[in-house]
Amino acid sequence: MDTDLLNLKNALGNGLLSFPVTDMNEDGEFDAAGYRKRIEWFAGYNVSAVFVAGGTGEFFSLSAGEYRQIVHIATEVIQGKQPVISSVGRSIPEAIEFARIAAEAGVKALLLMPPYLVGSPQEGLYNYAKTILDNTDLPVIYYNRSNGVLKAPFVKKLADACPNLIGVKDGTGDMQELNDLIRTVGDRLVFIGGVPTAEIISEAYLSIGVNTYSSAVFNFVPELALHFYQCLRAGHEVEVHKIIQEFYIPFVRLRSRNKGYAVSLVKAGAQLIGQGAGSVRAPLVMPTSEETELLEKIINKGKELL
C-alpha cells in the first residue's frame, strides 16, 4: 500500500470527521464566498478529514456547476493539510461525471451515496457501485444506508473486485449487520459511523471496532464535538455519558420532530453561532421559531459542558 493511501486510511479510521453545510444566499443560490470562509473556519480545527458536498452539505440538491465550485474551493483552502473527500452518486453517468470533477480538483477520495430513489436487489446495487468504482481512480468509501444497503457478502465481493474501495460508512445503525460486515471483510476496509448524529451510538460503534464517525453538529458546536470525541477515545465514560444525556439526546429528540431536520437543524445551529449558511433547499424546510429557540438552549447547554 502506498504512503498516501495508508495516510488516508489512517485519517479515516482515527479522528473526528467533519461535514460542512453548503452556503446559500437569500435567493437560494450557492454562496461561494461564504463557503470559502466556512472551509477556512473548519480548517482551523483538529479534524482528520473534511467531507464536502455530503448529506449535511445537501449533495442531493447541487448542480454539477455548484459541485465543481465546492470541490475546488475546499481543496484550495485545505491545501492538503487534511484529506478532502466529496460525494458522488445519483445516476451512474452523474456519479462518473462528479468523480471526474472531484479528481480534477484534487479531492483525495469519494463517498458513494445510495442510488436515486429506487429499491434494488443486492446484485443491482453491487453492479451500480462496481460500475462507478471502475470508472474512477480515486479511493471510494461506500455509504451503506437507505435504499443502498449492501449485505456483507456483496461488500466483500465489491472489495475483492475493486481495489479502490477503501471503506464503508454505516448509515443503518444496525449493529448486528455491521458486526457481520466487519467480521466478514476484516481490515481490508475502514469502517466509519454514519447515522445522523452518530455520537448518539458512538459507544456501540466503538465496541465493535468502529473508531470514528461523521459529526454534523461540528458545524455549530465544534469544540464540544471534538471534546466529546476525545473523551470517547480516552475512555472517559462519565463525561461521555453526561454529554450524551445533556446535549445529544435533547438534540436528537428535536431532530426527530420532522423529516430532514438532520440537515435543517444544523443550518439553523450555524446561524445561531454567527456562522450562517442560509436556508436549506426544498424539499427540506427550516425549523420553526419555537424549535430554533429550543435548539439555542441545547447549544448553550452544550457550551456549559466544556
C-alpha positions as CSV (number, residue, x, y, z in Angstrom):
1,M,0.0,0.0,0.0
2,D,1.5,3.4,-1.0
3,T,2.1,6.0,1.7
4,D,-0.7,8.4,0.5
5,L,-3.3,5.7,0.7
6,L,-2.1,4.5,4.0
7,N,-2.2,8.0,5.4
8,L,-5.7,8.5,4.0
9,K,-7.0,5.3,5.6
10,N,-5.4,6.2,8.9
11,A,-7.1,9.6,8.8
12,L,-10.4,8.0,8.1
13,G,-10.0,5.3,10.8
14,N,-8.9,7.6,13.7
15,G,-10.0,11.1,14.3
16,L,-13.2,13.2,14.0
17,L,-14.6,13.5,10.5
18,S,-16.3,16.8,9.7
19,F,-19.1,17.5,7.2
20,P,-19.6,21.2,6.5
21,V,-23.0,22.6,5.4
22,T,-23.2,24.3,2.0
23,D,-23.7,28.0,1.9
24,M,-26.7,29.5,0.1
25,N,-27.6,33.2,-0.4
26,E,-31.0,34.8,0.1
27,D,-32.1,33.7,-3.4
28,G,-31.2,30.1,-2.7
29,E,-28.1,30.1,-4.9
30,F,-24.7,28.8,-3.9
31,D,-22.7,31.4,-2.0
32,A,-19.1,30.8,-3.0
33,A,-17.6,33.5,-0.8
34,G,-19.5,32.3,2.3
35,Y,-18.5,28.7,1.6
36,R,-14.8,29.7,1.3
37,K,-15.0,31.4,4.7
38,R,-16.7,28.3,6.2
39,I,-13.9,25.9,4.9
40,E,-11.3,28.3,6.3
41,W,-13.0,28.1,9.7
42,F,-13.2,24.3,9.5
43,A,-9.6,24.1,8.6
44,G,-8.6,25.8,11.9
45,Y,-9.8,22.8,13.9
46,N,-8.1,19.5,14.5
47,V,-10.3,17.2,12.4
48,S,-8.8,14.3,10.5
49,A,-10.8,14.8,7.2
50,V,-13.3,17.2,5.6
51,F,-16.2,15.7,3.7
52,V,-17.7,18.3,1.3
53,A,-20.9,18.1,-0.6
54,G,-22.1,15.3,1.8
55,G,-25.5,14.6,3.1
56,T,-25.2,17.5,5.5
57,G,-23.9,19.6,2.6
58,E,-27.1,18.9,0.5
59,F,-25.3,16.9,-2.2
60,F,-28.7,15.7,-3.4
61,S,-29.7,19.3,-4.4
62,L,-26.5,20.5,-6.0
63,S,-25.9,21.1,-9.7
64,A,-22.7,19.9,-11.4
65,G,-21.5,23.5,-11.6
66,E,-22.1,24.1,-7.9
67,Y,-20.3,20.9,-7.1
68,R,-17.3,21.9,-9.2
69,Q,-17.0,25.2,-7.2
70,I,-17.4,23.4,-3.9
71,V,-14.6,20.9,-4.5
72,H,-12.2,23.5,-5.9
73,I,-12.8,25.9,-3.0
74,A,-12.3,23.1,-0.5
75,T,-9.0,21.8,-2.0
76,E,-7.7,25.3,-2.5
77,V,-8.3,26.3,1.1
78,I,-7.3,23.0,2.8
79,Q,-4.1,22.7,0.7
80,G,-3.5,19.1,1.7
81,K,-3.5,19.7,5.5
82,Q,-6.4,17.2,5.8
83,P,-7.9,14.9,3.2
84,V,-10.8,16.5,1.3
85,I,-13.5,13.9,0.4
86,S,-16.5,14.6,-1.7
87,S,-19.7,12.8,-2.6
88,V,-20.8,11.1,-5.8
89,G,-24.0,9.3,-6.6
90,R,-27.4,9.7,-8.2
91,S,-27.4,8.1,-11.7
92,I,-24.3,6.2,-12.9
93,P,-23.5,8.9,-15.6
94,E,-23.8,11.7,-13.0
95,A,-21.6,9.8,-10.5
96,I,-18.9,9.3,-13.1
97,E,-19.0,12.9,-14.1
98,F,-18.9,14.1,-10.5
99,A,-15.9,11.7,-9.8
100,R,-14.1,13.3,-12.7
101,I,-14.8,16.8,-11.5
102,A,-13.5,15.8,-8.0
103,A,-10.4,14.2,-9.3
104,E,-9.6,17.3,-11.4
105,A,-9.9,19.5,-8.2
106,G,-7.5,17.3,-6.2
107,V,-10.0,15.6,-4.0
108,K,-8.4,12.7,-2.2
109,A,-11.4,10.2,-2.1
110,L,-15.1,9.9,-2.8
111,L,-18.1,9.0,-0.7
112,L,-20.5,6.9,-2.9
113,M,-24.1,7.8,-2.0
114,P,-27.1,5.4,-2.5
115,P,-28.7,5.4,-5.9
116,Y,-31.5,7.7,-6.6
117,L,-34.9,6.6,-5.2
118,V,-35.4,3.1,-6.4
119,G,-35.2,-0.1,-4.3
120,S,-32.8,-2.5,-5.8
121,P,-31.7,-6.2,-5.4
122,Q,-28.2,-6.8,-4.0
123,E,-26.8,-7.8,-7.4
124,G,-28.1,-4.5,-8.8
125,L,-26.6,-2.4,-6.0
126,Y,-23.3,-4.3,-6.5
127,N,-23.3,-3.5,-10.2
128,Y,-24.2,0.1,-9.6
129,A,-21.2,0.5,-7.2
130,K,-18.8,-1.5,-9.3
131,T,-19.5,0.5,-12.4
132,I,-18.8,3.7,-10.7
133,L,-15.7,2.4,-8.9
134,D,-14.4,1.0,-12.2
135,N,-14.7,4.5,-13.8
136,T,-12.5,6.4,-11.3
137,D,-9.0,6.0,-10.0
138,L,-9.9,7.7,-6.7
139,P,-10.3,5.7,-3.5
140,V,-14.0,5.3,-2.7
141,I,-16.0,4.9,0.5
142,Y,-19.3,3.1,0.1
143,Y,-22.2,4.8,2.1
144,N,-24.3,1.9,3.3
145,R,-27.7,3.4,4.0
146,S,-31.3,3.9,2.9
147,N,-32.0,2.1,-0.4
148,G,-28.4,1.4,-0.9
149,V,-27.6,-1.1,1.9
150,L,-25.2,-3.9,0.7
151,K,-25.0,-7.0,2.9
152,A,-21.7,-8.4,4.0
153,P,-21.2,-11.0,1.1
154,F,-21.7,-8.3,-1.5
155,V,-19.5,-5.8,0.2
156,K,-16.8,-8.4,0.3
157,K,-17.4,-9.2,-3.4
158,L,-17.1,-5.5,-4.2
159,A,-13.9,-5.2,-2.2
160,D,-12.4,-8.2,-3.9
161,A,-13.3,-6.8,-7.4
162,C,-12.4,-3.1,-6.8
163,P,-9.0,-2.3,-5.2
164,N,-10.0,1.4,-4.9
165,L,-12.8,0.5,-2.5
166,I,-11.2,1.6,0.8
167,G,-14.1,1.9,3.3
168,V,-17.7,1.6,4.3
169,K,-19.7,4.3,6.0
170,D,-22.5,2.8,8.0
171,G,-25.8,4.7,7.8
172,T,-28.0,2.0,9.2
173,G,-27.1,1.8,12.9
174,D,-27.8,-1.9,12.7
175,M,-25.0,-3.3,14.9
176,Q,-25.7,-6.9,14.1
177,E,-25.4,-6.4,10.4
178,L,-22.4,-4.1,10.8
179,N,-20.6,-6.5,13.1
180,D,-21.3,-9.3,10.5
181,L,-19.8,-7.0,7.8
182,I,-16.7,-6.1,9.8
183,R,-16.0,-9.8,10.7
184,T,-16.6,-10.8,7.0
185,V,-14.4,-8.2,5.4
186,G,-11.8,-7.6,8.2
187,D,-9.2,-4.9,8.0
188,R,-9.4,-4.7,4.1
189,L,-11.7,-1.7,4.6
190,V,-12.0,1.2,7.0
191,F,-15.4,1.4,8.8
192,I,-17.0,4.8,9.7
193,G,-20.1,5.5,11.7
194,G,-22.5,7.5,9.7
195,V,-26.0,7.5,11.1
196,P,-27.5,11.0,11.7
197,T,-26.0,12.5,14.9
198,A,-23.7,9.4,15.0
199,E,-22.5,10.5,18.5
200,I,-25.7,9.0,19.9
201,I,-24.5,5.5,19.2
202,S,-20.7,6.2,19.2
203,E,-20.1,3.9,22.2
204,A,-21.8,1.0,20.4
205,Y,-19.7,1.7,17.3
206,L,-16.5,1.8,19.3
207,S,-17.4,-1.5,21.0
208,I,-17.2,-3.4,17.6
209,G,-14.1,-1.5,16.3
210,V,-15.6,1.5,14.5
211,N,-13.3,4.2,15.9
212,T,-14.7,7.3,14.2
213,Y,-17.8,8.8,12.7
214,S,-19.2,11.8,10.9
215,S,-20.1,14.8,13.0
216,A,-22.7,17.2,11.6
217,V,-23.0,19.1,14.9
218,F,-19.4,20.1,14.4
219,N,-21.0,22.9,12.3
220,F,-22.3,24.7,15.4
221,V,-20.5,23.2,18.4
222,P,-17.1,22.3,17.1
223,E,-15.3,22.5,20.5
224,L,-17.9,20.2,22.1
225,A,-17.8,17.8,19.2
226,L,-14.0,17.5,19.5
227,H,-14.1,17.3,23.3
228,F,-16.7,14.5,23.1
229,Y,-14.7,12.5,20.6
230,Q,-11.5,12.9,22.7
231,C,-13.4,11.7,25.8
232,L,-14.9,8.8,23.9
233,R,-11.5,7.6,22.7
234,A,-9.8,8.1,26.1
235,G,-12.5,6.0,27.8
236,H,-13.8,8.9,30.0
237,E,-17.2,7.2,30.5
238,V,-18.6,9.6,33.0
239,E,-18.0,12.6,30.7
240,V,-19.2,10.8,27.7
241,H,-22.5,9.8,29.4
242,K,-23.0,13.3,30.7
243,I,-22.6,14.9,27.2
244,I,-24.9,12.3,25.6
245,Q,-27.5,12.8,28.3
246,E,-27.5,16.6,28.4
247,F,-26.7,17.6,24.8
248,Y,-27.0,14.8,22.2
249,I,-30.2,13.2,23.5
250,P,-32.1,16.5,23.6
251,F,-30.7,17.4,20.1
252,V,-31.8,14.0,18.7
253,R,-35.3,14.4,20.1
254,L,-35.6,17.8,18.5
255,R,-34.1,16.4,15.2
256,S,-36.8,13.7,15.2
257,R,-39.6,16.2,15.1
258,N,-39.5,16.5,11.3
259,K,-38.0,14.7,8.3
260,G,-34.8,16.3,7.0
261,Y,-34.0,18.0,10.3
262,A,-30.7,16.2,10.4
263,V,-29.7,18.9,7.8
264,S,-32.1,21.7,8.7
265,L,-31.2,22.0,12.4
266,V,-27.5,22.0,11.5
267,K,-28.0,25.0,9.3
268,A,-30.1,26.7,12.0
269,G,-27.4,26.0,14.5
270,A,-24.8,27.5,12.3
271,Q,-26.9,30.6,12.1
272,L,-27.3,30.8,15.9
273,I,-23.5,30.9,16.4
274,G,-22.9,33.5,13.8
275,Q,-21.8,31.1,11.0
276,G,-24.9,31.3,9.0
277,A,-25.1,29.4,5.7
278,G,-28.6,30.4,4.5
279,S,-31.6,28.1,4.3
280,V,-31.9,24.5,3.1
281,R,-33.2,23.9,-0.4
282,A,-36.6,22.4,-1.0
283,P,-37.9,19.7,-0.4
284,L,-36.3,20.3,3.1
285,V,-37.6,23.0,5.4
286,M,-36.0,25.1,8.1
287,P,-37.2,24.6,11.8
288,T,-39.9,26.8,13.3
289,S,-39.0,29.8,15.5
290,E,-40.0,27.7,18.6
291,E,-37.8,24.8,17.5
292,T,-34.9,27.3,16.8
293,E,-35.3,28.6,20.4
294,L,-35.1,25.1,21.7
295,L,-32.0,24.5,19.6
296,E,-30.4,27.6,21.1
297,K,-31.0,26.3,24.6
298,I,-29.4,23.0,23.7
299,I,-26.4,24.7,22.2
300,N,-26.0,26.9,25.3
301,K,-26.2,23.7,27.4
302,G,-23.5,22.1,25.3
303,K,-21.2,25.1,25.8
304,E,-21.6,24.7,29.6
305,L,-20.4,21.1,29.3
306,L,-16.9,22.2,28.1
